[in-house]
Amino acid sequence: MKMSDGVEQAIHSVAMLSGLSAGGVLSAAALAEFHGVSTSYLLKHLQALSGAGILDTVPGPKGGYRLAKAPAEISLLDILLAVEGATPAFRCAEIRQRGPNPVSDSFFAKPCNISAAMLRAERVYRAELAKTSIADIGIELNALDDGSIAARGCAFLEIHERKTAR
């Protein structure tokens, strides 16, 4: 299964926003700059995250984005669904009913077993994503970091974080 680049960008952006101080925001341009991605493409995903209640949007020249919930309350599944939508990755087009030498319609009374297997697999991966929060990702990163990753993020936030009233 292939997810869009927007999923990765959204997860990294939400993770970065989890490091903001109280009342702080980051612009879409700053988030795009930090991750080396297109601002216009990232903005589309930030808007989806905002629409899903994951991010708050602060309007105006000093505005930007911040988390709408605590990092522990935002799962990777929440982000995936905001960006990609709830439609399953596998969509059965019932091609088994096409082609030459048709068989009885009774054969098609039950759902396609291939579709059923794919949907079972999707339930498993979605359950795993639902168990992993942005806070968990931060904890895992801190365990691996020798300090250089945190220093990079802190230095960037020091320059680009905008302070607003909460």
Beta strands, then each sheet from edge to edge (+ up, - down):
strand 1: 24-25
strand 2: 55-58
strand 3: 64-67
strand 4: 162-163
sheet 1: 1+ 4-
sheet 2: 2+ 3-
end
